[in-house]
C-alpha cells in the first residue's frame, strides 16, 4: 500500500510540473504573459466586486537593444533575471508580476491607486539602478520607463488597463526615459493608436539616433 501511495504522489507531481512550466517564464522564473493575464484579471474582478481600486504598472527596460548589441545576449539575459529578482521581493501575495515579452514587464497592484503605484515604480527604479554587473564584467546600468494606469470608476477591463499603461509607458520613453508617467486620455491621441503601425514607426524613429551611434562606433573601431 505504501508503494501505491508513493507512485500516486509521484504521478501527481509529474502532472503539476508541466502545468507550472506553462505558467512561468523560463528565463526569469516569474509569470509569463498568459499566466500574468489570468492572475491579474482574477484580481481585477475581485477588486471590482469589493469596490476597491487597483493599478497596473508596466515598464520597459531602457536601451535594452544596446545591451544585447554591445555586451551580448548573455548579458541581456542576466539583466532580465536581475530585474525579476529586484522586483520579486516587493510583491505581495495578491499582486501579479509577469514578463510580457522581451524586456517588457507588468505588475498588477490590487488596492493601490495611481499615486501609490508611482511610489512603487520609483522604488523599483532605485533597485534597478543599484544593480551592479561589475563582477560579471558588465559596465551598463539598468533603468526603465514606467507607465501607470488606475482602475477607473466605470470598471475598466484588463485589456483597457494594459492599453492605458502601455500608452503611459511610451509617453515616458518619449519624454526621455528613466521616468514614470500616469495615463491621461490625451496620451491616446499622442500615441497614434488608431493605426498600430504608427507606434511602430514612432519607436523606429525613436531608436534611430541610438542605432546611428552604434554604427558610428563600429565604424570608428574598424578604422582605428
C-alpha positions in Angstrom: 0.0 0.0 0.0 2.9 2.3 0.8 4.3 1.7 -2.7 0.9 2.5 -4.3 0.8 5.7 -2.3 4.3 6.7 -3.3 3.6 6.2 -7.0 0.3 8.1 -6.8 2.1 11.0 -5.2 4.9 10.9 -7.8 2.4 10.8 -10.7 0.6 13.8 -9.2 3.9 15.8 -9.0 4.7 14.9 -12.6 1.3 16.2 -13.7 1.7 19.5 -11.7 5.2 20.2 -13.1 4.2 20.6 -16.8 1.3 22.8 -15.8 3.7 25.1 -13.8 6.1 25.2 -16.8 3.3 26.6 -19.0 2.7 29.4 -16.4 6.3 30.5 -15.7 8.7 32.5 -17.9 11.7 30.1 -18.2 14.4 32.8 -18.1 13.2 34.9 -15.1 11.0 32.4 -13.1 8.1 34.8 -12.9 4.7 34.6 -14.6 4.7 34.5 -18.4 2.3 36.8 -20.2 -0.6 34.3 -20.3 -0.4 33.4 -16.6 0.1 37.1 -15.6 -3.1 38.0 -17.5 -5.0 35.2 -15.8 -3.9 36.2 -12.3 -4.3 39.9 -12.9 -7.8 39.5 -14.4 -8.9 37.4 -11.4 -7.6 40.0 -9.0 -9.2 42.8 -11.0 -12.6 41.1 -10.9 -12.2 40.7 -7.1 -11.4 44.4 -6.7 -14.4 45.4 -8.7 -16.7 43.2 -6.7 -15.3 44.7 -3.4 -15.4 48.3 -4.7 -11.6 48.6 -4.3 -9.2 50.5 -6.5 -6.3 48.9 -8.3 -3.4 50.0 -10.5 -1.4 48.4 -13.3 2.3 49.2 -13.6 4.1 48.4 -16.9 7.7 49.0 -17.5 10.2 48.5 -20.4 14.0 48.5 -19.9 15.7 51.5 -21.5 18.2 50.9 -24.4 18.0 47.2 -23.9 18.9 46.5 -27.6 22.2 48.2 -26.9 22.9 45.9 -24.0 22.4 42.9 -26.3 24.4 44.5 -29.2 27.3 45.7 -27.1 27.6 43.2 -24.3 26.0 40.1 -25.8 22.8 38.2 -25.3 24.1 36.5 -22.1 24.4 40.0 -20.6 20.8 40.7 -21.7 19.6 37.5 -20.1 21.4 38.4 -16.9 19.8 41.8 -16.9 16.3 40.4 -17.3 17.0 37.9 -14.4 18.3 40.7 -12.2 15.2 42.8 -12.9 12.9 40.0 -11.9 14.9 39.4 -8.7 14.8 43.1 -7.8 11.0 43.3 -8.1 10.0 39.9 -6.7 10.6 40.8 -3.0 8.4 43.8 -3.3 5.4 41.8 -4.5 2.6 40.9 -2.1 0.7 37.6 -2.4 -2.2 39.4 -4.0 -0.1 41.1 -6.7 0.6 39.7 -10.1 4.0 40.2 -11.6 5.0 38.9 -15.1 7.2 39.3 -18.1 5.0 40.2 -21.1 7.8 39.5 -23.6 11.2 40.8 -24.5 12.2 43.5 -21.9 8.6 44.4 -21.0 7.1 43.6 -17.6 3.9 44.3 -15.8 2.9 44.5 -12.1 -0.8 44.5 -11.1 -1.4 46.1 -7.7 -4.8 45.5 -6.1 -5.8 48.2 -3.6 -3.3 50.7 -5.0 -4.2 54.0 -6.6 -2.1 55.7 -9.2 -0.1 57.7 -6.7 0.8 54.6 -4.7 1.8 52.8 -7.9 4.1 55.7 -8.8 5.8 55.3 -5.5 6.3 51.6 -6.2 7.7 52.5 -9.6 10.2 54.9 -8.1 11.3 52.2 -5.5 11.7 49.7 -8.4 13.7 52.2 -10.4 16.1 52.7 -7.4 16.5 48.9 -7.1 17.4 48.7 -10.8 19.9 51.5 -10.6 21.6 49.7 -7.7 22.2 46.5 -9.8 25.9 46.3 -10.5 27.3 43.9 -13.1 31.0 44.8 -12.5 31.8 41.3 -11.1 30.4 39.9 -14.4 32.4 42.4 -16.5 29.3 44.4 -17.4 29.6 48.2 -17.4 26.0 49.1 -18.3 23.4 50.3 -15.8 19.7 49.2 -15.8 16.9 51.8 -15.9 13.3 51.6 -17.1 10.4 53.6 -18.4 7.2 53.1 -16.4 3.6 53.6 -17.3 0.8 53.6 -14.7 -3.0 53.1 -15.2 -5.5 53.2 -12.4 -8.8 51.3 -12.4 -11.4 53.8 -13.5 -14.8 54.4 -11.8 -16.5 52.8 -14.8 -14.7 49.5 -14.1 -12.1 49.0 -16.8 -11.3 45.5 -18.0 -7.7 44.2 -18.1 -7.1 44.9 -21.8 -8.1 48.5 -21.3 -5.9 48.9 -18.3 -3.0 47.3 -20.2 -3.6 49.6 -23.2 -3.6 52.7 -20.9 -0.5 51.6 -19.0 1.2 50.9 -22.3 0.4 54.4 -23.6 1.8 56.0 -20.4 4.9 53.9 -20.7 5.6 55.1 -24.2 5.0 58.6 -23.1 7.7 58.1 -20.5 10.0 56.9 -23.3 9.2 59.9 -25.5 9.8 62.1 -22.5 13.4 61.0 -22.2 13.2 57.5 -20.5 14.1 56.6 -16.9 10.8 58.1 -15.6 7.2 57.3 -14.6 4.1 58.6 -16.4 0.5 58.1 -15.3 -2.1 57.6 -18.0 -4.0 60.6 -19.3 -6.7 60.3 -22.0 -4.7 62.8 -24.1 -1.9 60.2 -24.4 -4.2 58.1 -26.7 -4.0 60.8 -29.4 -0.3 61.4 -28.9 0.4 57.6 -29.2 -1.5 57.3 -32.5 -3.1 54.0 -31.6 -5.8 54.4 -34.3 -3.2 52.7 -36.5 -0.8 50.4 -34.5 1.8 50.8 -37.3 2.1 54.4 -36.3 3.6 53.5 -33.0 6.0 51.0 -34.6 7.2 53.8 -36.9 7.5 56.1 -34.0 9.6 53.7 -32.0 11.8 53.1 -35.0 12.3 56.9 -35.3 13.0 57.0 -31.5 15.7 54.4 -31.8 17.3 55.8 -35.0 19.8 58.1 -33.2 20.9 55.3 -30.9 21.3 52.9 -33.9 23.3 55.6 -35.7 25.6 55.9 -32.7 26.2 52.2 -32.7 27.0 52.2 -36.4 29.4 55.1 -36.0 31.2 53.4 -33.1 31.5 50.2 -35.1 33.0 52.2 -38.0 35.4 54.0 -35.7 36.7 50.7 -34.2 37.0 49.2 -37.7 39.2 52.1 -38.9 41.1 52.6 -35.6 
